[in-house]
Amino acid sequence: MSQTSRQTGKAEQAAAPGNPSAGTLTPGKPEPQPRSVRIVLLALMIAMLLAMLDNMIVGTAMPTIVGELGGLEHLSWVVTAYTLATAASTPIWGKLGDLYGRKGVFLTSIVIFLIGSALSGMAQDMSQLIGFRAIQGLGAGGLMVGVMAIIGDLIPPRERGKYQGMMAGVMALAMIGGPLVGGAITDHLGWRWSFYINLPLGAVALAMVTAVLHLPKKDRSKVRIDFLGAGLLTVGITSIVLVTTWGGTEYDWSSAIIMELIALGVVALIGFVVVQKRTAEPLLPLHIFRSRNFTLMSVIGFLTGFVMFGAVLFLPLYQQAVQGASATNSGLLLLPMLLSMMVVSLIAGRVTTNTGKYRIFPILGGALMTVGLFLLAQMDTETSRLTSGLYMAVLGAGMGFLMQITMLVAQNSVEARDMGVASSSTTLFRTLGSSFGVAIMGALFNSRVQDEMAARGGSTGGGLASAQLDAASLAKLPDAAREAYQHAVSTGIHGAFTLGAAIAVIGFVAAFFVKEVPLRGAGPKPAEDPSPADGRVPQSA
């Protein structure tokens, strides 16, 4: 194991800043042993699962939490505090990893996440829970970025495709298993264990990363942190997320507070760009956007996040309100989309590894995502579960072509010294895209439901909130009211997914401008492998 660790460290040193061969394995030297790489990846996937699973589990437990702690009026802040802290800290974690070394920064983010989880489980009122969720989100911001950046360091882009299925599988597991696990934990152990469950998983990840991941330390003597840039970016991101979270729900889009937040966000981001041009060690080096591929992957990642999280929000709602599925079954009914995404991501990764070609995948992904959303927009009160499942599979295939390829191409477009900021920027754009997608698609959905109910002589009784009636509640309504409500939800779904299809078209067009830049790293091994027959790394390595 120690031999492999030294080999991994030397591979990263070969990718030092300014080295023209950055990210490329030295000819004649063997790669790290696959078994040790898989052990490291297992630890990273556990950490990734922590970040993705948390909101899914907590969402299921929220009714019980509110029932015990009270504070219903602050309910949205339990999620918003976590989301804000995650989004605002994401680019900072990426830059810290570039400056101080990935391992220490990544372990720090895990520890902060676990502290936030433990404190959230011990919260005695809603205010404490909101504050502790912010701490938890702060750690979560470093989990996803750390995973992607470390994978970028350990595995050359050409070889990275083989592991895409693992990442897609973790994402699917979180989306499917989160609500199921959250419901089971809340029912049998109590809502506090929806937070405590993170502790054993996090402890395993912490121990494994500490034991098996060995990366070279970086010289900290000349490091200067861009505090002003970090502050301006945090203010800008916070303003954007609050606008998309509050707009049309807590406050009207034209209200003074929304206008003030928009103005504050614009001014802060403009100031951030000015500071990045002048500082010696920028938080987000603007030169990385000179790469056409990196800029395009940021745009496509934003659009993918916009569409994906909108679909995950509205499809279960449609299945419960119109198709009569239970809350548990509506999560399972997303399986066609998630399995399709996982399988296609795995295939795309294998093809990329074997051929080194990837440009076709963003194009296919954009096309299938557009078609899938257009088909979903055609669903009405008569659409069967089989039909909707097929439509979801098409959308899932499109996302499968895009989810990991965007990160792969973005990391391949920068030097090794910028791996952290490239990973964090791509993650941030996807996060912001999801925030915009949920807000804008939600506003359109809500408006369509209200208009349709008004036209049919009914009332939404609170707009979007009333659109979340479960199947049991719907069954108690008079036939006329239930049919009016189902037609209204179908109309809202049509509007939301039509918008999603229009957004996906932009991603499809953008994909045609991606350049086929060769992926750094080795391709398939030749027939005569120069490494020893027993697979050990030579001592001289």
Buried (B, 14 or more C-beta within 10 A) or exposed (E): EEBBBBBBBBBBEBBBEEBEEBBBBEEEBBBBBEEBBEBBBBBBBBBBBBBBBBBBBBBBBBEBBBEEBEBEEBBBBBBBBBBBBBBBBBBBBBBBBBBBBBBBBBBBBBBBBBBBBBBBBEBEEBEBBBBBBBBBBBBBBBBBBBBBBBBBBBBBBBBBBBBBBBBBBBBBBBBBBBBBBBBBBBEEEBBBBBBBBBBEBBEBBBEBBEEBBBBBEBEEEEEEBBEBBBBBBBBBBBBBBBBBBBBBBEBEBEBEBBEEBBEBBEBBBEBBBEBBEEBEBBBBBEEBEEBEBBBBBBBBBBBBBBBBBBBBBBBBBBBBBBBBBBBEBBBBBBBBBBBBBBBBBBBBBBBBBEBBEBBBBBBBBBBBBBBBBBBBBBBEEEBEBEEBBBBBBBBBBBBBBBBBBBBBBBBBBBBBBBBBBBBBBBBBBBBBBBBBBBBBBBBBBBBBBBBBBEEBEBEBEEBBEBBBBBBEEBEEBEEEBBBBBBBBBBBBBBBBBBBBBEBBBBBBEBBEEBEEBEBBBBBEEEEEEEBEEEEEBEEEB
